[in-house]
């Protein structure tokens, strides 16, 4: 079952330090752009992933073509993709050894969530970590 209880979501966000954000945009009007900045401001290291702008930088971080290119441990993968495309991102997160996958608002893929849970990953669907951080009034991770 995907995480739904406030305490479970808070625990995941508090134990996370490195987030790979799949579907980053370099356009300031896109939600992923603002969410990445909010997560960075909260103390997370956010590694943006988008093959269309790989090699560029967003909010000071190098944009990777794929999760498999990153080469550092990833705590959570934040997925800004359509629900039907989230399965591939989840499979990549499993292969990369991530500890959790977070599917953004309106992103729901039950089959992908089940695969992630079977592989031992925590799963959140149809929520935004930036919204949850504010709603739950979580302290910045750098101060923990």
C-alpha positions in Angstrom: 0.0 0.0 0.0 1.3 3.4 -0.9 2.1 5.7 2.1 -0.9 7.8 3.1 -0.6 8.4 6.9 0.9 11.8 7.8 3.5 10.2 10.1 4.6 7.8 7.4 5.0 10.6 4.8 6.8 12.8 7.4 9.2 10.0 8.2 10.0 9.4 4.6 10.6 13.1 4.0 12.7 13.4 7.1 14.9 10.4 6.3 15.5 11.5 2.7 18.5 13.5 1.7 19.1 12.9 -2.0 16.2 13.2 -4.5 16.4 12.4 -8.2 13.7 14.4 -10.0 12.5 12.8 -13.2 10.9 15.1 -15.7 12.6 18.4 -14.6 11.9 21.4 -16.8 14.2 24.3 -17.3 11.2 26.5 -17.8 10.3 28.6 -14.7 6.5 28.3 -15.4 6.6 24.5 -15.1 5.7 22.9 -11.7 8.8 20.7 -11.6 11.1 23.8 -11.8 9.5 25.3 -8.7 9.2 22.0 -6.8 13.0 21.4 -7.3 13.8 24.8 -5.9 11.5 24.3 -2.9 13.1 20.9 -2.2 16.6 22.4 -2.5 15.6 25.2 -0.1 14.4 22.6 2.4 17.9 21.1 2.4 17.7 18.2 -0.1 20.2 17.5 -2.8 18.0 17.3 -5.9 19.5 15.6 -9.0 17.4 16.6 -12.1 16.8 14.0 -14.8 15.5 14.8 -18.3 17.1 13.4 -21.5 15.9 16.4 -23.6 18.0 18.9 -21.6 20.8 16.5 -20.3 24.1 18.3 -19.8 22.4 21.6 -18.9 22.0 22.9 -15.4 18.8 23.7 -13.5 19.1 25.5 -10.1 22.8 24.9 -10.2 22.6 21.1 -10.7 23.7 19.1 -13.7 20.8 17.6 -15.6 21.2 13.9 -16.1 19.8 11.9 -19.1 18.7 9.0 -16.9 18.8 7.7 -13.4 21.4 5.1 -14.3 23.8 7.9 -15.3 23.8 9.5 -11.8 26.1 7.1 -10.0 25.4 8.2 -6.4 23.0 6.7 -3.9 19.4 8.0 -4.3 17.0 8.1 -1.4 13.9 9.0 -3.3 12.8 9.4 -7.0 10.3 12.2 -7.5 8.3 11.5 -10.8 6.9 14.3 -12.9 5.6 12.1 -15.7 2.2 11.0 -16.9 0.7 8.1 -15.0 1.2 5.7 -18.0 4.9 6.8 -18.2 5.5 6.4 -14.5 6.1 2.7 -14.7 9.3 3.1 -16.6 10.5 5.7 -14.1 9.6 3.3 -11.2 11.5 0.4 -12.9 14.5 2.7 -13.3 14.3 3.7 -9.6 14.3 0.0 -8.6 17.3 -0.7 -10.8 19.1 2.4 -9.4 18.6 1.1 -5.8 16.4 4.0 -4.7 14.7 3.6 -1.4 11.4 5.3 -2.4 9.4 6.6 -5.3 7.1 9.6 -5.2 4.6 10.1 -7.9 3.5 13.7 -8.2 0.0 15.1 -8.1 -2.4 13.3 -10.5 0.3 10.6 -11.2 -1.2 7.2 -10.2 0.1 3.9 -11.5 -1.0 0.9 -9.3 1.0 -1.7 -11.2 4.2 0.4 -10.9 3.5 1.0 -7.2 3.1 -2.7 -6.6 6.4 -3.5 -8.4 8.2 -0.9 -6.3 6.8 -2.2 -3.1 7.7 -5.8 -4.0 11.2 -4.5 -4.5 11.2 -3.0 -1.0 10.7 0.6 -2.0 8.4 3.0 -0.2 5.7 4.5 -2.5 3.7 7.7 -2.5 1.3 8.5 -5.2 -0.8 11.6 -6.2 1.0 14.0 -3.8 3.6 16.7 -4.0 6.5 16.6 -1.5 6.8 20.4 -1.6 3.1 20.7 -0.5 3.5 17.9 2.1 6.6 19.6 3.6 4.5 22.8 4.2 1.4 21.0 5.2 3.2 18.8 7.8 5.4 21.8 8.9 8.6 19.8 8.6 11.9 21.3 9.6 14.6 21.6 6.9 16.5 18.4 6.6 19.8 20.2 7.0 18.9 21.1 10.6 18.1 17.5 11.6 
